């Protein structure tokens, strides 16, 4: 069954160019599809078209019958007094209406009218089927998973930051149990823990997912098919991001070989035609053959030569340093508003190490970088550097001395270079032609990051510090940055939620949590395996402790036997529930009897839930 069908879709914002130019593809129900393409290729435009935010120029958009779409980047307007909790509760608007309808019908059932009783039964069945009794549990589960704490849930929604609003909106959309999820950069405002929770949710999500993301690790985990929008049309890849990269390179190589063969044939035919033309002087038959060959040459189908993206031509220059300690954090402590971010951190960095600093949002990662860069001061302790250390810092929020200057003047004034040197440097970062005279304030976030990196490249550095360096970059720009860093052999300290980036570069992981740094010397994959093993050992120890605290387990009854007994008890309760349901149907016209039976059913549901909880705990222990 097709959930989304796009046929010959055209959309233009500029009369001279269609951003979508005959885009055509289908998405089957339940598919997880990654939507790729350069910034400006039309990915977000497509999402806006799908939800009806803007109108198409030509073509067709067909959504599956009775299928509801939800777009993360769309944040509806809520009443001014709405708290975050009110926004989350709005996801269950249909259930609240059903609840109100049940209350109304319940009051009217006293008359004994058969039609009212039938309506009540239908509404109750819909309420149960749609999860009416699990609303509060679901809301807490999703809020906890996406790091929406109790304090935030009581805040005015309008007072939240843009990132917090996006996170709350994602939670609301998940709670709505939408059939088709359109995710536009869903991990941008999530820490690693929340991103992993979202991945787990999407793996079990029964509906269809269409996602735009620059988080390649996320794409590898979630996506099973990839669609790339290029020149307004769709190219298809039957796999995740890693498959897409390999397959795209294979196709490019194949197209390059085909182009070379065609060029060779074109050259051969052209040379032959010219030769025949010369021979055909005064020879009509030969002239006719020459003309036919030229005609064949003109009609010959030509393969477009694939373009390899121009790579960055300059690398970060480095000042070699291989002493004992490049940087040392000595008993570092920092607090804000009676909350301790770090407490006595002692840790050192030597030359050549590539460190990923990870942790939940608000743990203090960016604050630690500011202390290292002397932009803030610790409460106690100090940051010490080796005698020949030269730092370079790319902050999360890029700032320039004068945003009204164009890019060339920015390099001239801030780096003290000549006009030609500035233009050469900008050219290596894909700033060409008249674009270099664009005002810095008019650049996108990604372009500003690229410009700042361009400026960092002008100086010698042996300690490169990056705060969320890939946040505003599309996949292509991220790959350029990674290729630049591949040849950089000195120390790197990076705060990032981009697990693909971390996995590629980190050989040491710092986990900032509970006011201290857990220091793991190894790759990100090794850290994940170590963490999983540690958590498993902790569970085993916890289980042992429980056994020691609760020696009162029935003698002679093994855990396996207890599990069997629980399963029998649950089966008996389920039978009672079935019998009650049948009894409710028999007494559907007796209001008082039906109310009494409904109460019994609710009590029975609670008991069944308790027994299942025991069963899960015992199963986990076994």
C-alpha positions as CSV (number, residue, x, y, z in Angstrom):
1,X,0.0,0.0,0.0
2,X,1.3,3.4,-1.0
3,X,1.3,6.1,1.8
4,X,2.9,8.9,-0.3
5,X,2.8,9.3,-4.0
6,X,4.6,12.2,-5.7
7,X,4.0,12.5,-9.4
8,X,5.7,15.1,-11.7
9,X,5.9,17.7,-8.9
10,X,7.0,21.2,-9.9
11,X,7.6,24.1,-7.5
12,X,9.4,27.4,-8.2
13,X,10.2,30.4,-6.1
14,X,12.2,32.0,-8.9
15,X,10.7,32.4,-12.4
16,X,14.1,31.3,-13.9
17,X,14.5,28.1,-11.9
18,X,12.3,25.2,-10.6
19,X,13.5,24.0,-7.2
20,X,11.5,20.9,-7.8
21,X,11.3,20.0,-11.5
22,X,9.2,16.9,-12.2
23,X,9.9,15.1,-8.9
24,X,8.4,11.6,-8.9
25,X,8.5,8.8,-6.3
26,X,6.3,6.6,-4.1
27,X,6.7,5.6,-0.5
28,X,5.1,2.4,0.7
29,X,3.4,2.1,4.1
30,X,5.8,1.4,6.9
31,X,8.9,2.4,5.0
32,X,11.7,4.4,6.6
33,X,13.1,6.7,3.9
34,X,16.0,9.2,4.2
35,X,15.7,12.3,2.0
36,X,19.1,13.7,1.0
37,X,20.3,16.6,-1.1
38,X,22.4,19.7,-0.9
39,X,21.1,22.7,1.1
40,X,18.6,24.4,-1.1
41,X,17.8,21.3,-3.1
42,X,14.2,21.4,-2.1
43,X,13.9,18.9,0.8
44,X,12.1,21.2,3.3
45,X,10.1,22.7,0.4
46,X,8.8,19.1,-0.3
47,X,7.8,18.7,3.3
48,X,5.9,22.1,3.3
49,X,4.1,20.9,0.2
50,X,3.2,17.6,1.7
51,X,1.5,19.2,4.7
52,X,-0.2,21.9,2.6
53,X,1.7,24.8,4.0
54,X,2.5,26.0,0.4
55,X,0.9,25.2,-2.9
56,X,2.5,23.2,-5.8
57,X,2.8,24.7,-9.3
58,X,2.3,21.4,-11.1
59,X,2.0,17.7,-10.5
60,X,0.2,15.5,-7.9
61,X,0.6,14.8,-4.2
62,X,-1.4,11.8,-3.1
63,X,-1.6,10.8,0.6
64,X,-3.0,7.4,1.6
65,X,-6.6,7.3,2.6
66,X,-7.3,8.3,6.2
67,X,-3.5,8.7,6.8
68,X,-2.5,11.6,9.0
69,X,0.9,13.4,8.5
70,X,2.9,15.1,11.2
71,X,5.8,17.5,10.5
72,X,8.2,18.1,13.4
73,X,9.4,21.6,12.2
74,X,5.8,22.9,12.2
75,X,5.2,24.4,15.7
76,X,1.4,25.3,15.9
77,X,0.3,28.4,17.7
78,X,-1.0,27.7,21.2
79,X,-2.9,30.0,23.6
80,X,-0.6,32.4,25.4
81,X,-1.2,30.8,28.8
82,X,-0.4,27.2,27.6
83,X,2.3,25.4,29.6
84,X,4.5,22.7,28.1
85,X,2.2,20.2,29.8
86,X,-0.8,21.7,28.1
87,X,1.0,21.4,24.7
88,X,1.7,17.7,25.5
89,X,-1.9,17.1,26.5
90,X,-3.1,18.6,23.3
91,X,-1.8,15.5,21.5
92,X,-4.7,13.6,23.1
93,X,-7.3,16.1,22.0
94,X,-9.3,13.3,20.2
95,X,-9.3,11.2,23.4
96,X,-10.3,14.2,25.5
97,X,-13.3,14.7,23.2
98,X,-14.2,11.0,23.5
99,X,-13.9,11.3,27.3
100,X,-16.3,14.2,27.3
101,X,-18.7,12.3,25.0
102,X,-18.5,9.3,27.4
103,X,-19.3,11.6,30.3
104,X,-22.3,13.1,28.5
105,X,-23.6,9.7,27.4
106,X,-23.1,8.3,30.9
107,X,-25.5,11.0,32.3
108,X,-28.1,10.3,29.6
109,X,-28.0,6.5,30.1
110,X,-30.1,6.8,33.2
111,X,-33.1,7.0,30.8
112,X,-32.4,3.5,29.7
113,X,-32.6,4.5,26.0
114,X,-31.1,1.6,23.9
115,X,-29.7,4.0,21.3
116,X,-27.8,5.9,24.0
117,X,-26.4,2.7,25.4
118,X,-25.2,1.6,22.0
119,X,-23.5,5.0,21.4
120,X,-21.8,4.7,24.8
121,X,-20.5,1.2,24.0
122,X,-19.1,2.4,20.7
123,X,-17.4,5.4,22.3
124,X,-16.0,3.3,25.1
125,X,-14.5,0.8,22.7
126,X,-12.9,3.6,20.7
127,X,-11.6,5.2,23.9
128,X,-9.9,1.9,25.0
129,X,-8.7,1.1,21.5
130,X,-7.0,4.4,21.1
131,X,-5.2,4.2,24.5
132,X,-7.4,6.4,26.6
133,X,-6.4,4.7,29.8
134,X,-2.7,5.0,29.0
135,X,-2.6,8.8,28.2
136,X,-0.7,9.8,31.4
137,X,1.7,6.9,31.2
138,X,2.5,7.6,27.5
139,X,3.0,11.3,28.2
140,X,5.5,10.7,31.0
141,X,7.3,8.0,29.0
142,X,7.8,10.2,25.9
143,X,8.7,13.3,28.0
144,X,11.3,11.5,29.9
145,X,12.8,9.9,26.8
146,X,13.1,13.3,25.1
147,X,14.6,15.0,28.2
148,X,11.5,17.2,29.0
149,X,11.8,17.4,32.8
150,X,9.0,18.2,35.3
151,X,10.2,21.8,35.7
152,X,10.0,22.4,31.9
153,X,6.5,20.9,31.8
154,X,5.2,23.5,34.2
155,X,6.8,26.4,32.2
156,X,5.0,28.6,29.8
157,X,5.5,27.1,26.3
158,X,6.1,30.6,24.9
159,X,9.0,31.1,27.2
160,X,10.9,28.0,25.9
161,X,13.9,28.3,23.6
162,X,13.5,27.4,19.9
163,X,15.3,24.1,20.6
164,X,13.1,23.3,23.6
165,X,10.0,24.1,21.6
166,X,11.1,21.7,18.8
167,X,11.7,19.0,21.4
168,X,8.3,19.4,22.9
169,X,6.7,19.5,19.5
170,X,8.4,16.2,18.6
171,X,7.0,14.7,21.8
172,X,3.5,16.0,21.0
173,X,3.7,14.5,17.5
174,X,4.8,11.1,18.9
175,X,2.0,11.2,21.4
176,X,-0.5,11.9,18.6
177,X,0.5,8.5,17.1
178,X,0.6,10.1,13.6
179,X,0.5,7.6,10.7
180,X,3.2,9.3,8.6
181,X,6.1,11.2,10.4
182,X,7.9,13.9,8.5
183,X,11.1,14.5,10.4
184,X,13.1,17.6,9.5
185,X,16.5,17.5,11.3
186,X,14.9,15.7,14.4
187,X,18.2,15.3,16.3
188,X,19.3,18.9,16.0
189,X,18.2,19.8,19.5
190,X,18.6,16.4,21.2
191,X,21.6,15.1,23.2
192,X,22.9,11.6,22.6
193,X,20.7,10.0,25.2
194,X,17.5,11.5,23.7
195,X,18.7,10.7,20.1
196,X,19.1,7.1,21.1
197,X,15.7,7.0,22.7
198,X,14.2,8.5,19.5
199,X,16.0,5.8,17.4
200,X,14.5,3.1,19.7
201,X,11.1,4.6,19.3
202,X,11.3,4.8,15.5
203,X,12.5,1.3,15.2
204,X,9.2,0.1,16.8
205,X,7.0,2.8,15.1
206,X,4.5,1.0,12.9
207,X,3.9,3.9,10.5
208,X,5.9,5.5,7.7
209,X,8.9,7.8,8.3
210,X,10.4,10.3,5.9
211,X,13.4,12.0,7.4
212,X,15.7,14.9,6.4
213,X,18.8,14.7,8.5
214,X,22.5,15.5,8.4
215,X,23.1,13.0,11.3
216,X,24.6,10.2,9.3
217,X,24.7,7.8,12.3
218,X,21.0,8.4,12.8
219,X,20.3,7.8,9.1
220,X,22.3,4.5,9.2
221,X,20.3,3.4,12.2
222,X,16.8,4.3,11.0
223,X,16.7,4.5,7.2
224,X,16.1,1.5,4.9
225,X,15.9,3.4,1.6
226,X,17.4,6.7,0.5
227,X,16.0,9.3,-2.0
228,X,18.4,12.1,-3.1
229,X,16.9,15.2,-4.6
230,X,19.3,16.6,-7.3
231,X,18.4,19.2,-9.9
232,X,14.8,19.0,-8.8
233,X,14.4,15.2,-9.5
234,X,14.8,12.0,-7.4
235,X,17.6,9.5,-7.5
236,X,16.9,6.2,-5.6
237,X,19.2,4.1,-3.4
238,X,17.9,0.9,-1.7
239,X,19.7,1.2,1.6
240,X,20.8,3.5,4.4
241,X,23.4,6.3,4.3
242,X,26.4,4.1,4.2
243,X,24.9,2.1,1.3
244,X,24.1,5.4,-0.4
245,X,27.7,6.6,-0.2
246,X,29.1,3.4,-1.6
247,X,26.4,3.1,-4.3
248,X,26.7,6.7,-5.4
249,X,30.5,6.3,-5.8
250,X,29.9,3.1,-7.8
251,X,27.5,4.9,-10.1
252,X,29.8,7.9,-10.5
253,X,32.7,5.6,-11.5
254,X,30.4,3.7,-13.9
255,X,29.2,6.9,-15.5
256,X,32.8,8.2,-15.7
257,X,33.8,5.0,-17.6
258,X,30.8,5.3,-19.9
259,X,31.6,8.9,-20.6
260,X,35.2,8.0,-21.5
261,X,34.1,5.3,-23.9
262,X,31.7,7.7,-25.5
263,X,34.3,10.4,-25.8
264,X,36.6,7.9,-27.5
265,X,33.9,6.8,-29.9
266,X,32.9,10.5,-30.6
267,X,36.6,11.3,-31.3
268,X,36.9,8.3,-33.6
269,X,33.7,9.0,-35.6
270,X,34.5,12.7,-35.8
271,X,38.0,12.0,-37.2
272,X,36.6,9.5,-39.6
273,X,33.9,11.9,-40.8
274,X,36.5,14.6,-41.4
275,X,38.6,12.2,-43.3
276,X,35.6,11.1,-45.5
277,X,34.7,14.8,-46.0
278,X,38.2,15.3,-47.4
279,X,37.9,12.2,-49.6
280,X,34.4,13.2,-50.7
281,X,35.7,16.2,-52.6
282,X,34.4,15.4,-56.1
283,X,33.1,12.0,-54.9
284,X,29.4,12.2,-54.3
285,X,29.2,8.7,-52.7
286,X,32.0,9.4,-50.2
287,X,30.5,12.8,-49.5
288,X,27.1,11.2,-48.8
289,X,28.8,8.7,-46.3
290,X,30.6,11.6,-44.6
291,X,27.3,13.4,-44.2
292,X,25.6,10.3,-42.8
293,X,28.4,9.8,-40.3
294,X,28.1,13.4,-39.1
295,X,24.4,13.0,-38.8
296,X,24.9,9.8,-36.7
297,X,27.4,11.7,-34.6
298,X,24.9,14.5,-34.0
299,X,22.2,12.1,-32.9
300,X,24.5,10.0,-30.7
301,X,23.3,10.0,-27.1
302,X,25.8,11.5,-24.8
303,X,26.4,10.8,-21.1
304,X,27.0,13.8,-18.9
305,X,30.4,13.7,-17.3
306,X,30.0,13.1,-13.6
307,X,31.4,16.0,-11.5
308,X,33.5,15.2,-8.5
309,X,33.0,17.7,-5.8
310,X,36.0,20.0,-5.5
311,X,37.7,19.2,-2.3
312,X,39.2,21.7,0.1
313,X,42.6,22.6,-1.3
314,X,44.2,23.7,2.0
315,X,44.6,21.9,5.2
316,X,44.8,23.2,8.7
317,X,48.3,24.2,9.2
318,X,49.7,22.8,12.5
319,X,52.4,23.6,14.9
320,X,53.9,20.2,16.0
321,X,54.0,19.6,19.7
322,X,54.7,16.3,21.3
323,X,55.7,17.2,24.8
324,X,54.4,15.6,28.0
325,X,51.3,17.6,28.6
326,X,49.6,19.8,26.1
327,X,46.8,20.9,28.4
328,X,46.0,20.1,32.0
329,X,42.7,20.7,33.9
330,X,43.7,21.0,37.6
331,X,40.9,20.5,40.3
332,X,38.5,22.4,38.1
333,X,35.2,23.4,39.7
334,X,32.4,25.6,38.3
335,X,28.8,26.3,39.6
336,X,25.8,28.3,38.3
337,X,22.8,29.2,40.4
338,X,23.7,26.7,43.2
339,X,24.1,24.0,40.6
340,X,27.6,22.4,40.4
341,X,28.6,21.6,36.8
342,X,32.1,20.3,37.6
343,X,33.6,19.3,40.9
344,X,37.4,19.0,41.1
345,X,38.1,17.8,37.5
346,X,41.7,16.6,37.1
347,X,42.7,15.5,33.6
348,X,45.4,16.0,31.0
349,X,45.8,16.0,27.2
350,X,48.9,15.2,25.2
351,X,49.7,15.9,21.6
352,X,47.9,14.0,18.8
353,X,44.9,12.9,21.0
354,X,41.4,13.3,19.5
355,X,38.9,13.7,22.3
356,X,35.1,13.7,22.0
357,X,33.5,15.5,24.9
358,X,29.9,14.1,25.3
359,X,27.1,14.4,27.8
360,X,23.5,15.3,28.1
361,X,22.3,18.8,27.3
362,X,23.0,21.1,30.2
363,X,25.8,19.0,31.6
364,X,28.3,21.8,31.1
365,X,30.2,20.8,27.9
366,X,30.2,24.3,26.3
367,X,31.0,25.9,29.7
368,X,34.1,23.7,30.0
369,X,35.2,24.8,26.6
370,X,34.8,28.5,27.6
371,X,37.0,27.9,30.7
372,X,39.6,26.3,28.4
373,X,39.4,29.3,26.1
374,X,39.6,31.7,29.1
375,X,36.2,33.2,28.1
376,X,35.0,32.3,31.6
377,X,36.7,31.6,35.0
378,X,36.4,28.6,37.2
379,X,35.3,28.8,40.8
380,X,38.4,26.9,41.8
381,X,41.3,25.2,40.0
382,X,43.0,26.2,36.8
383,X,43.6,25.3,33.1
384,X,47.3,25.0,32.3
385,X,48.9,24.8,28.8
386,X,52.2,23.7,27.5
387,X,54.8,26.4,26.6
388,X,54.3,26.3,22.8
389,X,50.6,25.6,22.6
390,X,48.6,27.5,19.9
391,X,44.8,27.1,20.3
392,X,42.1,27.5,17.6
393,X,38.5,27.6,18.6
394,X,35.3,27.2,16.6
395,X,32.4,28.1,19.0
396,X,28.8,26.9,18.6
397,X,27.6,30.5,18.0
398,X,29.9,32.1,15.4
399,X,30.6,35.8,15.8
400,X,32.7,38.3,13.6
401,X,34.2,41.6,14.5
402,X,31.9,43.4,12.0
403,X,29.1,41.4,10.4
404,X,28.4,44.2,7.9
405,X,31.8,43.6,6.2
406,X,31.9,41.3,3.2
407,X,33.9,38.0,3.3
408,X,37.0,39.4,1.6
409,X,37.2,42.4,3.9
410,X,36.6,40.2,7.0
411,X,39.7,38.2,6.2
412,X,41.7,41.3,5.3
413,X,40.8,43.1,8.6
414,X,40.8,40.1,11.0
415,X,43.7,38.2,9.6
416,X,45.8,41.0,8.1
417,X,46.2,39.4,4.7
418,X,46.1,40.8,1.1
419,X,43.0,40.8,-1.1
420,X,44.4,38.1,-3.3
421,X,45.3,35.9,-0.4
422,X,41.9,36.4,1.1
423,X,40.2,35.4,-2.2
424,X,42.5,32.3,-2.6
425,X,41.7,31.2,0.9
426,X,37.9,31.7,0.4
427,X,38.1,29.8,-2.9
428,X,39.4,26.7,-1.1
429,X,36.2,26.7,0.9
430,X,33.9,27.0,-2.1
431,X,33.3,30.7,-1.9
432,X,33.8,31.9,-5.5
433,X,33.2,34.8,-7.9
434,X,30.9,37.6,-6.7
435,X,29.8,35.5,-3.7
436,X,33.0,36.6,-1.8
437,X,31.6,40.1,-1.6
438,X,28.5,38.9,0.3
439,X,28.0,40.5,3.7
440,X,28.8,38.1,6.6
441,X,25.4,38.9,8.2
442,X,23.7,37.6,5.1
443,X,25.4,34.2,5.2
444,X,23.6,31.1,6.5
445,X,24.7,29.4,9.8
446,X,26.6,26.8,7.8
447,X,28.3,29.3,5.6
448,X,29.4,31.3,8.7
449,X,30.9,28.1,10.2
450,X,32.7,27.5,6.9
451,X,34.0,31.1,6.8
452,X,35.3,30.9,10.4
453,X,37.0,27.5,9.6
454,X,38.6,29.2,6.6
455,X,40.0,31.9,9.0
456,X,41.3,29.3,11.4
457,X,43.2,27.6,8.6
458,X,45.4,30.7,8.3
459,X,47.2,30.1,11.7
460,X,49.4,27.5,13.1
461,X,47.6,25.4,15.7
462,X,48.3,22.3,17.8
463,X,45.1,22.3,19.8
464,X,41.9,22.6,17.8
465,X,38.7,23.0,19.8
466,X,35.4,22.6,18.1
467,X,31.9,23.1,19.8
468,X,29.2,21.3,17.8
469,X,31.1,21.9,14.5
470,X,28.6,20.1,12.2
471,X,25.5,21.6,13.7
472,X,24.7,23.9,10.8
473,X,26.4,22.0,8.0
474,X,24.8,19.8,5.3
475,X,26.2,16.4,4.7
476,X,28.5,17.6,1.9
477,X,30.0,20.3,4.1
478,X,30.5,17.9,6.9
479,X,32.4,15.6,4.6
480,X,34.6,18.5,3.5
481,X,35.4,19.3,7.2
482,X,36.2,15.7,7.9
483,X,38.6,15.5,4.9
484,X,40.3,18.6,6.2
485,X,40.7,17.1,9.7
486,X,41.9,13.8,8.3
487,X,45.4,15.3,7.7
488,X,45.4,17.2,11.0
489,X,47.7,15.2,13.3
490,X,47.7,17.4,16.4
491,X,45.3,17.4,19.4
492,X,41.6,17.8,18.7
493,X,38.9,18.4,21.4
494,X,35.3,18.4,20.1
495,X,31.9,18.7,21.6
496,X,29.5,17.0,19.3
497,X,26.2,15.0,19.1
498,X,27.2,13.9,15.6
499,X,28.1,10.2,16.3
500,X,29.3,9.6,12.8
501,X,31.8,12.5,13.3
502,X,32.8,11.2,16.7
503,X,33.2,7.6,15.4
504,X,35.5,8.8,12.6
505,X,37.9,10.9,14.7
506,X,37.8,10.2,18.4
507,X,40.4,8.0,20.1
508,X,39.5,9.2,23.5
509,X,36.0,9.8,25.0
510,X,35.2,12.2,27.9
511,X,31.8,11.7,29.3
512,X,30.7,14.7,31.4
513,X,28.1,13.6,34.0
514,X,27.3,14.2,37.6
515,X,29.9,16.9,37.9
516,X,32.9,14.8,36.8
517,X,34.5,13.4,33.6
518,X,34.6,9.7,32.9
519,X,37.7,9.3,30.8
520,X,37.7,6.4,28.3
521,X,40.8,5.9,26.1
522,X,39.5,4.3,23.0
523,X,37.2,4.8,20.0
524,X,33.5,5.6,20.3
525,X,32.5,2.0,19.3
526,X,34.8,0.6,22.0
527,X,33.3,3.1,24.5
528,X,29.7,1.9,23.6
529,X,30.7,-1.7,24.1
530,X,32.4,-0.9,27.4
531,X,29.3,1.0,28.6
532,X,27.0,-1.8,27.7
533,X,29.2,-4.3,29.5
534,X,29.4,-2.0,32.6
535,X,25.6,-1.6,32.6
536,X,25.2,-5.3,32.3
537,X,27.5,-5.9,35.3
538,X,25.7,-3.3,37.3
539,X,22.4,-5.0,36.6
540,X,23.9,-8.3,37.7
541,X,25.2,-6.8,40.9
542,X,21.8,-5.1,41.5
543,X,20.1,-8.4,41.0
544,X,22.4,-10.1,43.5
545,X,21.8,-7.3,46.0
546,X,18.0,-7.8,45.6
547,X,18.4,-11.5,46.2
548,X,20.4,-10.8,49.4
549,X,17.9,-8.3,50.7
550,X,14.9,-10.6,49.9
551,X,15.9,-14.1,51.1
552,X,12.2,-14.7,51.9
553,X,11.6,-16.3,48.5
554,X,9.5,-19.3,48.9
555,X,11.6,-22.3,49.8
556,X,11.7,-25.0,47.2
557,X,10.2,-22.9,44.5
558,X,12.7,-22.1,41.7
559,X,12.4,-18.8,39.7
560,X,11.3,-20.8,36.7
561,X,8.4,-22.3,38.7
562,X,7.4,-18.9,40.1
563,X,7.3,-17.6,36.5
564,X,5.0,-20.5,35.5
565,X,2.8,-19.8,38.5
566,X,2.6,-16.1,37.6
567,X,1.7,-16.9,34.0
568,X,-1.2,-19.1,35.2
569,X,-2.4,-16.4,37.5
570,X,-2.3,-13.9,34.6
571,X,-4.2,-16.3,32.3
572,X,-6.9,-16.7,35.0
573,X,-7.2,-12.9,35.3
574,X,-7.4,-12.6,31.5
575,X,-10.3,-15.2,31.6
576,X,-12.1,-13.2,34.3
577,X,-11.7,-10.1,32.1
578,X,-13.1,-11.9,29.1
579,X,-16.1,-13.1,31.2
580,X,-16.7,-9.6,32.5
581,X,-16.6,-8.2,28.9
582,X,-19.3,-10.7,27.9
583,X,-21.3,-9.8,31.0
584,X,-21.1,-6.1,30.0
585,X,-22.5,-6.9,26.6
586,X,-25.4,-8.9,28.1
587,X,-26.2,-6.0,30.5
588,X,-25.6,-3.2,28.0
589,X,-29.2,-1.9,28.5
590,X,-28.9,-1.9,32.3
591,X,-27.2,1.3,33.3
592,X,-26.5,0.5,36.9
593,X,-25.3,-3.0,36.2
594,X,-23.1,-1.8,33.4
595,X,-21.5,0.9,35.7
596,X,-20.7,-1.7,38.4
597,X,-19.2,-4.1,35.8
598,X,-17.1,-1.3,34.3
599,X,-15.6,-0.6,37.8
600,X,-14.8,-4.2,38.2
601,X,-13.2,-4.3,34.8
602,X,-11.0,-1.3,35.8
603,X,-9.9,-3.0,39.0
604,X,-9.1,-6.2,37.1
605,X,-7.0,-4.2,34.6
606,X,-5.0,-2.8,37.5
607,X,-4.4,-6.3,38.9
608,X,-3.4,-7.6,35.5
609,X,-0.9,-4.8,35.1
610,X,0.6,-5.5,38.5
611,X,1.1,-9.2,37.7
612,X,2.6,-8.3,34.3
613,X,5.1,-6.0,36.1
614,X,6.1,-8.9,38.4
615,X,6.4,-11.2,35.4
616,X,8.7,-8.7,33.6
617,X,10.9,-8.3,36.7
618,X,11.2,-12.0,37.2
619,X,11.9,-12.6,33.5
620,X,14.7,-10.0,33.6
621,X,16.2,-11.6,36.7
622,X,16.2,-15.0,35.0
